[in-house]
């Protein structure tokens, strides 16, 4: 039976330090790469185009209509109008469901087979 002696602590610390330096170098090289810069530029260009599209939509008739409708919905939510309508619709649906269930459960039993 052979027993290996553990490596001295300073060797372990040295290897961890080397690992840290290697990772730092890899991250720096990746950050400074042309591919990363190109990707960053593409993202920035895409965001700029997206912002232009949003600005264009906001000023369009459709965008203005959508904005008005959103404001109206917000007003109806604040005044309770939507809640009242929803409550009424839900009550109507539940009454209809209960009526149908009552009809189903109070049917005459089928004639027994003889």
C-alpha positions as semicolon CSV with decimal commas, in nm:
position;residue;x (nm);y (nm);z (nm)
1;X;0,000;0,000;0,000
2;X;0,146;0,328;-0,109
3;X;0,051;0,655;0,036
4;X;0,096;0,968;-0,160
5;X;0,197;1,273;0,023
6;X;-0,029;1,569;-0,042
7;X;0,124;1,848;-0,245
8;X;0,260;2,133;-0,042
9;X;0,010;2,412;0,024
10;X;0,206;2,665;-0,175
11;X;0,182;2,448;-0,489
12;X;-0,194;2,435;-0,457
13;X;-0,208;2,811;-0,404
14;X;0,020;2,862;-0,704
15;X;-0,205;2,651;-0,927
16;X;-0,516;2,839;-0,814
17;X;-0,335;3,166;-0,885
18;X;-0,238;3,037;-1,231
19;X;-0,598;2,934;-1,296
20;X;-0,717;3,282;-1,200
21;X;-0,461;3,444;-1,430
22;X;-0,557;3,213;-1,718
23;X;-0,928;3,289;-1,674
24;X;-0,853;3,660;-1,655
25;X;-0,654;3,639;-1,978
26;X;-0,930;3,446;-2,155
27;X;-1,195;3,694;-2,044
28;X;-0,983;3,991;-2,148
29;X;-0,912;3,839;-2,489
30;X;-1,280;3,763;-2,538
31;X;-1,384;4,115;-2,435
32;X;-1,129;4,276;-2,663
33;X;-1,207;4,051;-2,960
34;X;-1,336;4,180;-3,292
35;X;-1,628;3,937;-3,271
36;X;-1,747;4,092;-2,944
37;X;-1,715;4,443;-3,085
38;X;-1,905;4,342;-3,398
39;X;-2,182;4,183;-3,191
40;X;-2,203;4,492;-2,972
41;X;-2,236;4,714;-3,277
42;X;-2,507;4,492;-3,425
43;X;-2,701;4,506;-3,098
44;X;-2,667;4,885;-3,078
45;X;-2,780;4,922;-3,440
46;X;-3,074;4,692;-3,381
47;X;-3,181;4,884;-3,070
48;X;-3,157;5,214;-3,257
49;X;-3,379;5,078;-3,536
50;X;-3,622;4,941;-3,278
51;X;-3,642;5,282;-3,109
52;X;-3,709;5,447;-3,445
53;X;-3,986;5,197;-3,518
54;X;-4,146;5,262;-3,179
55;X;-4,129;5,639;-3,228
56;X;-4,283;5,602;-3,573
57;X;-4,560;5,377;-3,439
58;X;-4,637;5,613;-3,151
59;X;-4,706;5,897;-3,394
60;X;-4,902;5,685;-3,641
61;X;-5,284;5,682;-3,637
62;X;-5,281;5,323;-3,513
63;X;-5,037;5,409;-3,236
64;X;-5,245;5,709;-3,131
65;X;-5,560;5,496;-3,129
66;X;-5,390;5,229;-2,919
67;X;-5,267;5,494;-2,677
68;X;-5,619;5,640;-2,641
69;X;-5,768;5,295;-2,587
70;X;-5,510;5,214;-2,322
71;X;-5,587;5,541;-2,145
72;X;-5,961;5,473;-2,164
73;X;-5,910;5,125;-2,022
74;X;-5,705;5,273;-1,740
75;X;-5,985;5,522;-1,670
76;X;-6,246;5,245;-1,669
77;X;-6,032;5,037;-1,433
78;X;-5,994;5,333;-1,197
79;X;-6,368;5,408;-1,195
80;X;-6,469;5,045;-1,140
81;X;-6,655;5,021;-1,471
82;X;-6,457;4,717;-1,587
83;X;-6,498;4,543;-1,252
84;X;-6,873;4,603;-1,257
85;X;-6,909;4,473;-1,614
86;X;-6,691;4,171;-1,540
87;X;-6,888;4,096;-1,225
88;X;-7,216;4,117;-1,421
89;X;-7,088;3,895;-1,702
90;X;-6,955;3,641;-1,454
91;X;-7,285;3,638;-1,266
92;X;-7,476;3,579;-1,591
93;X;-7,245;3,293;-1,690
94;X;-7,267;3,130;-1,346
95;X;-7,648;3,153;-1,347
96;X;-7,663;2,989;-1,691
97;X;-7,426;2,714;-1,578
98;X;-7,625;2,650;-1,262
99;X;-7,951;2,640;-1,459
100;X;-7,809;2,379;-1,694
101;X;-7,667;2,174;-1,407
102;X;-8,001;2,188;-1,226
103;X;-8,178;2,064;-1,539
104;X;-7,931;1,778;-1,568
105;X;-7,957;1,666;-1,206
106;X;-8,337;1,689;-1,184
107;X;-8,423;1,488;-1,493
108;X;-8,656;1,197;-1,447
109;X;-8,457;0,882;-1,389
110;X;-8,438;0,656;-1,691
111;X;-8,686;0,368;-1,690
112;X;-8,531;0,060;-1,539
113;X;-8,467;-0,226;-1,773
114;X;-8,675;-0,528;-1,696
